[in-house]
Amino acid sequence: MAAMAEPQATSAAAPSGPAVEVRPAVLEPLTNTPSPTAATTPLDALRDVPITITAQLGHTVVPIGQLLKLAPGAVLELEESIGTPVLLTVRGVPFARGEIVVVNDHFAVRITQLSAPSTSRETP
């Protein structure tokens, strides 16, 4: 790789303020050598990071006027029928499907199918 010449530091004066020194950032070159405290795999460092999993039981579309009339005890009918698999998502991205079960008087989801990872990645 060819060495690049560093630009000279310059200074610029604000209209009514002191001179400001401007110079390029000096960064250390990157290496592929892991540090002694680096995780053994790229995901090891993330294993204890909590994420929110959303289980989507169903959906419906209602006009805003009907939404404003809802009160405790109102019933919204979902477009899905009983037995329709529940969609599991992380940040809106589907990763599995499952079925609703009851475990010790609590609702739970039994995973029945894992989704294939997406090959396309969003870029920020």
Secondary structure, 3 states (H helix, E strand, C coil): CCCCCCCCCEEEECCCCCEEEECCCCCCCCCCCCCCCCCCCCCHHHCCCCCCEEEECCCCCCCHHHHHCCCCCCCCCCCCCCCCCEEEEECCEEEEEEEEEEECCEEEEEEEEECCCCCCCCCC
